[in-house]
Amino acid sequence: MRIVFMGTPEFAVPSLEAVASAHDVTLVVTRPDAVRSRGRRPEPSPVKARALDLGLPMLEAKRMDASAIDAVRAAAPDLVCVVAFGCILPDELLAVAPLGAINVHGSLLPRWRGAAPIQRAILAGDERTGVSIMRVAHDLDAGAWCRQASTAIGSKTAGKLFDELARLGARELVAAAGQIADGTATWHEQDPAQVTIAEKVRKDEMRLDPADARAANALRVQASTDAAPARCQIAGRGVRVVLAAPASANAPQVAAGAISLSHGRVLLGCADGALELLRVKPDGKREMDASAWAQGLRGAEGAAWGRA
C-alpha cells in the first residue's frame, strides 16, 4: 500500500519505522528545522532525521498550504498516516487519499482529546491510558476510532509513557492500515458525553505547592517534561524535581512548607504529609540524586520551601 506519512517529534519515529517496514512510504511530511535545544542551531525534527536515514522522499512544511497538498497528491497515497505532525490539516488534504487519513492519538478516546493527553492522564490520576487509531476529522481528535491499546500508568513518568505509547501506537497503526486496506476495520464513533479535553500543560501548573496534598505534588513530578517541568524553591534555591514520591509511613513528620534533611533524604512538608525528592536538577547544575544534593543543603534543616 502507498502511504504518505506526516509527523514531527520523537513520538512519531516508531510509527514511521513500522509503516516503512510494512508499506511503500511515498512521501514523509514533517515540520521545518527548528531550534530544539537552548542556545543551539536549528535542528531537523526526529522524523526528518529518521526519514533521511531510511532514504525516504521528504517534504518540510510549516503549514499544509496548496503547494504542500499538491505534493501529497503527487505522491499518490492510498492512505495518509499522521502522528503528531504539529499543525491543523485542511479538509482538502483529508480527501487526497482514497482510504482517507488516520492518526495515532496518545489516549483512550474520547478521553483526553487535545494537545497533552499523556500529561493530563497522569495529572488526573488516571489508572490507565493508551493509544487510539482514529480517522482524521475536521474537529480536533473527533474522528471515529478503529483500534485502541491500553497500559497501566502506575508510577511511570511522562517520558516512560511517551516511549511506551509511541511503540504501542506504531504497532496499532500498522494493524489498522492493514484492516483498512482489506475492508475489515470496525469504526467506533466517540460518545460526546464522555469527551474530556487535554489542554497544553502550562508551566505554572507544574509548580510544586506546600499548600497542596503530597499526592498532587507527586503527580506534577510524574507528569513533568522539559517543556513544563515540576519546579519549586528550596531554601531560596530554584530546583527542578525530576523524580519524587510520597514519603513512607516511617519518615519524619514535616510541617507544610518546611524541609527535613535526614540521612541523605530530602523531605518537603505538604498539606497532608511529606514528599520525598529522589532526583533533582538545581538551577545551573546537572541532574543528580537528591541525596547528593542534600550534602550541599547542610544548615537548611527547617528552612522553608515554596512555589518557584
Secondary structure by P-SEA (a helix, b strand, c coil): cbbbbbbccccaaaaaaaaaacccccbbbbbccccccccccccccaaaaaaaaaccbbbbbccccaaaaaaaaaacccbbbbcccccccccccccccccbbbbbbcccccccccccaaaaaaaaccccccccccccccccccccccbbbbbbbccccaaaaaaaaaaaaaaaaaaaaaaaaaccbbbbbbccccbbbbcccccccccccccccaaaaaaaaaacccccccccccccbbbbbccccccccccccccccbbbbcccbbbbbcccbbbbbcbbbccccccccaaaaaaaaccccccccccc
